[in-house]
Amino acid sequence: MKYLVAAAVAALLIAGAAQAQTGTCKAAAAEKKLAGAALKSFMAKCEKDAKSACSASAKEKKLAGAAQKSFTTKCIGDKVGK
């Protein structure tokens, strides 16, 4: 069980590092010059990844209730670029 948790944390750190290099999802999409269906698909996947990473981060910080919701909402907004 500990190995599974460690692997999940490592995966999130790697994803977070990749996200930090490009900034936000909107910035990455602009950098790649995406438009139309490609942009929509990219943004949907990026937002899904952000939700997963932010939820895991909130759990790591042992947040619950309104604090968890507030943290997660801000975190997703920061990663997506809203």
Contacts in CASP RR format, 6 or more apart in sequence:
PFRMAT RR
TARGET T0000
AUTHOR 0000-0000-0000
METHOD contacts of the structure
MODEL  1
MKYLVAAAVAALLIAGAAQAQTGTCKAAAAEKKLAGAALKSFMAKCEKDA
KSACSASAKEKKLAGAAQKSFTTKCIGDKVGK
8 56 0 8 1.000
9 56 0 8 1.000
9 60 0 8 1.000
12 52 0 8 1.000
12 53 0 8 1.000
12 56 0 8 1.000
12 57 0 8 1.000
15 49 0 8 1.000
15 53 0 8 1.000
16 53 0 8 1.000
19 49 0 8 1.000
19 50 0 8 1.000
19 53 0 8 1.000
19 79 0 8 1.000
22 28 0 8 1.000
22 31 0 8 1.000
24 78 0 8 1.000
24 79 0 8 1.000
24 80 0 8 1.000
24 81 0 8 1.000
25 42 0 8 1.000
25 43 0 8 1.000
25 46 0 8 1.000
25 47 0 8 1.000
25 50 0 8 1.000
25 79 0 8 1.000
25 80 0 8 1.000
25 81 0 8 1.000
26 43 0 8 1.000
26 80 0 8 1.000
26 81 0 8 1.000
26 82 0 8 1.000
27 81 0 8 1.000
28 42 0 8 1.000
28 46 0 8 1.000
29 39 0 8 1.000
29 42 0 8 1.000
29 43 0 8 1.000
29 46 0 8 1.000
32 42 0 8 1.000
34 42 0 8 1.000
43 80 0 8 1.000
46 79 0 8 1.000
46 80 0 8 1.000
47 76 0 8 1.000
47 80 0 8 1.000
50 75 0 8 1.000
50 76 0 8 1.000
50 77 0 8 1.000
50 79 0 8 1.000
50 80 0 8 1.000
51 72 0 8 1.000
51 76 0 8 1.000
53 75 0 8 1.000
53 79 0 8 1.000
54 71 0 8 1.000
54 72 0 8 1.000
54 75 0 8 1.000
54 76 0 8 1.000
54 79 0 8 1.000
55 72 0 8 1.000
57 71 0 8 1.000
57 75 0 8 1.000
58 68 0 8 1.000
58 71 0 8 1.000
58 72 0 8 1.000
58 75 0 8 1.000
61 71 0 8 1.000
63 71 0 8 1.000
76 82 0 8 1.000
END
